[in-house]
């Protein structure tokens, strides 16, 4: 592992550890972290449900690598509790 790669990996680990200390941030068993910004009031999807979501993926330096908001259309996914926070959220809920 190159020094540059090792430093980048260590910076990412520190970011995730510090981010998890922020109020309201939750972590799934697979390591995905999220924060509810608007509590929903509907049914909670199952792992077999299809959900329509807006999302924005960023690196720790703020670089955006994927953004449904900029495309002006949400994406539809099957809920998979290993990779998604959607199985914990109620209809209408928003999270970061």
C-alpha positions as CSV (number, residue, x, y, z in Angstrom):
1,X,0.0,0.0,0.0
2,X,1.5,3.3,-1.0
3,X,1.9,6.1,1.5
4,X,-0.6,8.3,-0.3
5,X,-3.1,5.4,-0.3
6,X,-2.4,4.7,3.4
7,X,-2.9,8.4,4.4
8,X,-6.1,8.6,2.4
9,X,-7.5,5.5,4.0
10,X,-6.6,6.8,7.5
11,X,-8.2,10.1,6.8
12,X,-11.4,8.3,5.7
13,X,-11.4,6.2,8.9
14,X,-11.0,9.4,11.0
15,X,-13.8,11.1,9.2
16,X,-16.2,8.2,9.8
17,X,-15.3,8.0,13.4
18,X,-15.7,11.8,13.9
19,X,-18.9,11.9,11.8
20,X,-20.4,9.1,14.0
21,X,-20.0,11.4,17.0
22,X,-22.2,14.1,15.4
23,X,-25.7,14.3,16.9
24,X,-28.2,12.1,15.1
25,X,-25.8,10.3,12.9
26,X,-26.5,6.5,12.8
27,X,-24.5,3.7,11.2
28,X,-25.7,0.5,9.5
29,X,-23.9,-2.8,10.1
30,X,-22.2,-2.4,6.7
31,X,-20.7,1.0,7.7
32,X,-23.1,3.3,5.9
33,X,-23.7,6.4,8.0
34,X,-26.8,8.6,7.7
35,X,-28.7,11.3,9.6
36,X,-32.5,11.8,9.6
37,X,-33.2,15.5,8.7
38,X,-37.0,15.2,8.5
39,X,-39.0,12.5,10.3
40,X,-41.6,10.7,8.2
41,X,-45.0,9.6,9.3
42,X,-45.9,6.7,7.0
43,X,-45.3,3.0,6.6
44,X,-41.8,1.6,7.0
45,X,-40.6,-0.2,3.9
46,X,-39.5,-3.8,4.1
47,X,-36.4,-5.2,2.5
48,X,-38.5,-6.3,-0.5
49,X,-40.0,-2.8,-1.0
50,X,-39.1,-0.4,-3.8
51,X,-38.3,3.1,-2.7
52,X,-37.9,6.4,-4.6
53,X,-35.2,8.5,-3.1
54,X,-33.1,11.6,-3.7
55,X,-29.5,11.3,-2.6
56,X,-26.1,13.0,-2.9
57,X,-22.9,11.0,-2.5
58,X,-19.7,12.9,-1.5
59,X,-16.1,12.1,-0.7
60,X,-14.7,13.4,2.6
61,X,-13.3,16.5,0.8
62,X,-16.8,17.4,-0.4
63,X,-16.3,16.2,-4.0
64,X,-19.7,15.0,-5.3
65,X,-19.6,11.6,-7.0
66,X,-23.3,11.1,-7.5
67,X,-26.3,13.5,-7.1
68,X,-29.9,12.7,-8.0
69,X,-30.8,16.3,-7.0
70,X,-28.7,17.7,-9.9
71,X,-30.4,15.3,-12.3
72,X,-33.7,16.7,-11.0
73,X,-35.2,13.2,-10.6
74,X,-35.1,10.7,-7.7
75,X,-33.9,7.2,-8.3
76,X,-35.9,4.0,-7.5
77,X,-34.2,1.2,-5.6
78,X,-35.1,-2.1,-3.9
79,X,-34.5,-1.7,-0.2
80,X,-31.6,-3.9,0.9
81,X,-30.9,-3.6,4.6
82,X,-27.2,-4.3,4.1
83,X,-26.6,-1.1,2.0
84,X,-29.6,1.3,2.7
85,X,-30.9,3.3,5.5
86,X,-34.4,3.3,3.8
87,X,-35.5,0.2,5.7
88,X,-35.3,2.2,8.9
89,X,-37.2,5.2,7.6
90,X,-40.9,6.0,7.4
91,X,-42.6,7.3,4.2
92,X,-41.8,11.0,3.7
93,X,-38.6,10.9,5.9
94,X,-35.5,12.7,4.7
95,X,-31.9,11.9,5.7
96,X,-28.3,12.9,5.0
